[in-house]
């Protein structure tokens, strides 16, 4: 093949595949034959066809994985050994079971997290400058609900991130409509959260090997200052956490508190628990809270 589009900065591979269909005039099913490397379907969110795309774009599979997939977000909270295993499986295209793991990481059982998000300003600027828009990786990450570049609330489309790519859903942002939703946080809070998500994706992998010790050290001051509240079954850190985040926000993201005691998820996360669902966003929320 003489031509294949190259990924734009911060472009998801799913977006690159959609643009390839547009540029080459091929339906997704036909594009699969050009990329055959052990994968079977074109998908929007999950890493796939890394070897085939590497050959066509002249970018290494490692470059594609780290810069154009959600892998850095999915690796938040993973010990180094587990991160390396996940990375190796994805690069070797042997990680079919990892779609389940990523689905849990992204909370795709929550409606507003399961649909493609985009920034209207990004869409307009890109279409004006390069003749097309594309789906940004950072816009797809749970916790990023405003565009980090423009500070505008992201619009939520009606297109799901879950199904394999088809003629019906192989659409770019300029081809869909969407509107912002109320996440229950003010603009300052959403901008702080977006920055915290990006920061967490860039932390050294070793950060998560010792995160429990870090959390315990940071929360020790709460235990000392408010230890009397424990008589009433209240964890002082969790109480402050519940005041820091709006209850509506925690509900809308699927992370509502069951209580403000030691059985709540922030308290269990501090003690080293590893819940399967939305582990990454839990870490981001807790780290942002402790930072303030």
N, C-alpha and C positions, 0 to 999 in steps of 0.2 A: 504494500500500500504506500503510495507516494505522499499522502496527506493524512494527518490526524491532528486534531487540536491539542494544544498544550494547556495545562491547567493555569488559571489565573491565580494571583496571590490569594490565599485563604479560600480557595475553591474546593468544595467537597468533590470526591471522585464521582459520586452519583450525579453531580451537576455536569462534570466533564463528560460523562457517558451520555447525558441528555443532549449536550451541545454537539457531541459526535453524531448522534442520530440526526440532529437538525442539519449539520454541515454536510454529511455524506448522503442524506436522503434515505437513510436506512431505518426500518423499524427496529426496536430493541432486540427482537428475536433474531434478526439477521446479524446484528452486531455481535451477538454471542459467538458466532462461528469465527469471527476475526480475533476473538480474545481467548479462545479455548485454552485453559491452563489447569483444568481440574475443577473449576467452579462450574456452576450450572445456570445461574440466573443473574441478570443485572439487577442490582439493588441500589437504593438511594443512600441509605445511612450506613450500612455495614461495609467494612473493607472487603473488597473482592477483586479478582482479576488483576492482582498486583503485578504478576510476571508479564501478562499480556500487555498491560498498560505501560509497564516499564519499557518493553520493546518498542512500542509505538510512540512514546513520548521522549525517549532517550533520558529518562530520569530513573534513578535506581529504585527498586522496590522499597528500600528503607526510607528514601526521600519522600516517596508517595505516602507511605504509611504515617510518617511523623508529621508531614506538612499538609496533607490533603485528606486525612481521615479523622475520625473521632477517637482514634486510639489514645492520644495524650490525655483526653478527658476520661476515657474508660479506665486508664491506669491510675487515676487519683485514688489514693488509699491502699493501693496494692503493694505489698512487700516486694522488694527487688526481685526475689526469686520468682514470684508469681507473675510479675510484670514481664520478665524475660521469657517465661514460658508462653504467655499470651502473645508476645511479639513474635516469637519464633513460629508459633502455630499459624498466625495470620500471614506471615511472610511465606510460609510453606503451603498455604492454602489448604491446611488440614483442620481448620477451626470451624467446621460446620456447626458444632454445638455452641460456639461463642455468640451466635445470634441471640440465643436465649439469655446469655450473660449480659450482652449489650442492651437487650430490651429491658432487663431489670435495672441496669445502670441509668437508663434514660427515662424511666417512669412512663413508658409508652402506653400503660393502661390508663393514664390520665389524658383526657381528650385534648386539652390545649398543649400538651407536650408531644402528642403523637402526630401533629400536623406541621407542615413546612412553614417556617417563619422567614420573613424578609423585611428589609428596610426600604421604604418607599424612596428615600433620598438616594440610597445606593443604587437602586434600580434605575432611577431617572438619570443619574450621573453616568452610570455605566452604559446605558443605552445611547446616550448622547455622545460619549467618548469612543466607545468601541463597537457600537452597533448591536449590542446584546447585553443582557444582565446575566447574573449567575447566582447560584445558591452558595452562600458563605458558610464555612464550617463554624465559625464562632456564633453565628445566628442560630445554629441548631442545638447549641449546648444548653441543657437545663440550668437555670440561674441567670442566663443572659436573655433578658427581656427588653433591653434597650440596645440600640446599635452603639457599640463602643466608639465608633468613629463620629457619628452625628448626634448621639445622645437622644435619639428619637425612639419612642416605643416601637417595637417590632410588630408588624402586621402578621396575623395568623391566617393562613389560607385554608381552604377546604380540602387540600390535597394531603393525604396521609403519607407519612414517611415509611410505613410498614410494607405495603405490597411490593412485589418485584416490578421493575419498570416495564411499562406497556405503552402502546401508542396513546392510550387515553391519559396517562399521568406523566408522560415524558415532556413536561412543560417547564419553562424558565420563569423567573419572577415576573417579567413583563407580560406573561401570558395568563396570569392568574389574578384574582382579586383577594383582598384580605383586609382585616381591620384589627387594631389593637384591642386587647382585653384588659380588664382591671385585675391585676394580680394581688392587690391588697397592700402594695408598698408605694410610698411616694417616689417621685423621680430621683431624689437624692439617694434614697435607699436602693433603688434599682440600679443606679449607676455605680454605687459602691459594690453591690453584689456582682455586677458584670465584671468589674475590675478584679474582684476576688476570684472569680472563676478562672479568668485568664492567668492570674498569678499562680493559681494552684496547678494549672496545666504545665507551667514552666519550672516548677520546683524540682530540684534534683530527686531522682528516684529514691535515694537513701532517706529522704525526709520521712517517708511512710514507714520505714523500719523501726523508728523510734517515736512515732507520733503519740503513742499512749503515754509514754513518760513525759512528753512535752505537754500534753493536755493536763495531766495530773499536776504538773508543776504550776501551770497557769491558773488552774482552778483552786489551788491551795489557799489563795488569799480569800476567796469567797467562803470557804469552809471555816476559816479562822474568824472572819468578821461576822458571820451570820450563823454560827454554830447552834445558837439557841433555837432557831427555827426548826431544826431537825426533830425536836420533840413533837412537832405536829405533823410529821411525815412529809416535810417540805425540804426539797433539796435547794439550797440557796442559789446555786449556779443555775439550775433549771428555772427557778423563779425569775431571775434576771434575764435569762434567755427568752422567756415568754413575754417579758416586757419589751425586749429589744425588737422582736419580730411581731408583726401584726398577726393575730390569730387567723384572720381570713387568708393571709398569704400562706401560712403553714398548711391550711386546709386545701387551698387551691393547688399546691405543689405536692400534695399527698403525704405531708410530713406533720400532720396535726399531732399535738402532744396528748398522750393518753392520761397524763397527770403531770403534776409539777414535783413529783417525788423521785426517788432513786430508781424507779422502774421505768421512767420515761426514756425515750431514745437518746437525748443528749447525754444523760447521766450514764447510760450503758455504753455509749460511744467513747466517753472519757475512760471507762474501765476496760476498753479494748474489744468491745463487741463488734461484729462485722455483719450487720444486716445485709441481706442480698439485695433488697430493693432500695434504689436511690442512695447507695453508699457514698457515691462521689459528692452529690449535692449536700448530704448530711455533713461531710467533712468541711465543705466550703462554708456552709452556714455557721458551723461551730467555730471555725478558725476566724471568720469575720467578726463574730460576736466577741471572742476572746481578744481580738486585736483592739476593739473599742472598749 
